[in-house]
Amino acid sequence: MSFIVRTVARTADGRDIVRPKRFDQAELSIGRSPSSDIHLPDLAVVLNHAVIRLVSGGMIEVAATAGMPFVVDGRSTEHQRFAVSPGANVRIGSHSLTIEPGEGEEQGLVIVTVERVGAISNASEEKEEARVFSLAAVLPGKRALAWAGALLVLALFLIWPLTSINTQPTDATRKVAFHADEFWTSGKLSRAHKPLENNCQACHVKPGESVRDSACIACHTTVHDHGDPAKLSGAKGPVGIVTGTKQFVGGFFGIKPGRCVECHTEHQGETAMPVTDERFCTTCHDGMSSRIKTALKDASDFDEHHPQFAPTVRSIGPNGLPMFSRVSLDQNPKEYNGLKFPHDIHLSKSNGVAQMAKTLGKAEGYGAPLDCASCHVRDATGASFAAVDMEPACGACHSLAFDRVGDTVRTLRHGDPAQVIADIRAFYRGGAPRAPTLTGMERRRPGDFTASAQRVNVAPTSALHVGTADQAIRSVFSKGGACFDCHVIRETGNRATPFAVAPVKLTSRYLKKGWFDHSAHETESCTSCHAVNLSRSANDVNLPKLSTCQECHGSQDAHKEVPSSCALCHDYHRTEFAPSAVRKSRERGKAAEHIEEKALKRAGTGV
């Protein structure tokens, strides 16, 4: 059997308000304590006055718990039992508790109706219960407290800060201490601006004014505007009523759209300055081509609406001079870099190149088929790769040695065709060949023989020890020669230097408008992004297309492995450095490495 407690209260016009509450328990507590099941706010009632419980035989028992009597049907007692039907009336202090059986849908339940029937003890009939237990009688009125509070707030947070601003120095002589204008600070400055935390006026030049761009440019002298203000305004398109109203009102206070602080928010805590939210970019770049004349492609997020990558590639113009242009990867662009280098041959696991790499052995740093790391090494930043150096990367197979004098090996000067020609002529002017047993015009590639000495004595010299110097020079710069196989060769018509090598220009950064960090992709293999094992020409631009990156990267709010905002690859103030999102990621990575290193040290020392 359960209880339903109905608390009856009356409004000022005499209407009853009944608040029922069900208790699925066999005992209810009664008292002045707010934790009591039946709460009676009356000083004549102790904190835990009595209990009502169900007993066997359909009986109700009311018992005092603090030795204070109560009245049951007009008789004072400390313990009373009675039948649920017809029930009874219990009077405790100024409250009446009518106990009766439920009817209809409430049949089987015990109904307890609680109602105040008399004046609260030690109080007049007209006073409300809340006033008896409040401090209203001993405090000033609400109007006086409101005025006092308003004046106190004005004094503490307006007059005192203004006085501090106008009386304290605004330069380095300002003491490092609490100043009243700090009440207006919404949070700690970022790490970049931490030295300014004691000098609010460095940015907030005038009291009551927001930060102006002139204050930012005073320190950040190398930044530039994103674009022409009129064009930037047109790119955003028409503004709504709310934004238009804000801009209109802001104009009276010198607050114009496109300010630095719209993207670079401060007072967000002692961390790196927060990365610009994606919406600050898409406000303009989503559908921008329909609003202004621009060569930029529309973009709203990386996952669903981003243009195909358009790297800057090098080609030869009509006049024979190099030219650079951005070409979409959808057009499978080709670049001219002056090299002849088929990646597929060098990355094969079973052809002659692979066998040569195995034959050279570990002494040459190989012993297995070539992979990307055999030639490409990371640069000092870790974000990209250093330019391939011929001698350490290629020399083990493509040796330029042509003579040995004692224990000294003479090599052709790589990268200097005129010096190569001069060295060959000097070699022939020096007299008879030093290895008369070597014959044949065809140049054998180093690597045909396992020993380094054999490669020096046999392969490179065979092309130089026959015929004349002119024949040897032509052999080196012709098909099968040391230079021809890798470089674009042209004849000059000049007898002194009859051949020239096209300059090698390797692109160090294809995506000038964006940024890619190789160090963040160390868990991936090279070929998972670059299809170099299928590339048969050095002119191939072996960059991954947009769809490859979208396999892992999504928009800022996408549920993908790597949510990516615009700021991850693009920087508003474009420089040669990584965007702020990348720099923050590196800082977090270094911090994690430092924590891990300390943890390992503790584990090793048992501390």
MOSULTA-V56800 format. One record per pair of residues at least 24 apart in sequence whose C-alpha atoms are under 6 Angstrom apart, sorted by the first residue. I is the first residue (numbers start at 1). J is the second residue. Records with the same first field share a line. If there is no record, write none. Layout:
I: J + J
This chain:
1: 109
2: 109
3: 109 + 110 + 111
4: 111
5: 112 + 113
6: 113 + 114
7: 114
8: 115
26: 53 + 54
27: 52 + 53
28: 52
44: 93
59: 83 + 84
60: 84
94: 118 + 120
186: 267
187: 267 + 268 + 269
188: 267 + 269 + 270
189: 267 + 269 + 270
190: 269 + 270 + 271 + 272 + 273
191: 270 + 271 + 272
235: 284 + 288 + 291
236: 283 + 284
278: 565 + 566
301: 555
302: 554 + 555
303: 554 + 555
308: 546
311: 510 + 511
312: 510
334: 539 + 540 + 541
335: 539
336: 539
337: 504 + 505 + 506
338: 488 + 502 + 503 + 504
339: 486 + 487
340: 486 + 487 + 538
341: 538
342: 536 + 537 + 538
343: 532 + 535
344: 533 + 534 + 535 + 536
347: 371 + 533
360: 450
382: 519
383: 517 + 518 + 519
384: 518
397: 446 + 447
398: 446
399: 446
401: 456 + 460
402: 460 + 461
425: 469
428: 469
433: 465
438: 462
443: 481
514: 569 + 570
515: 569
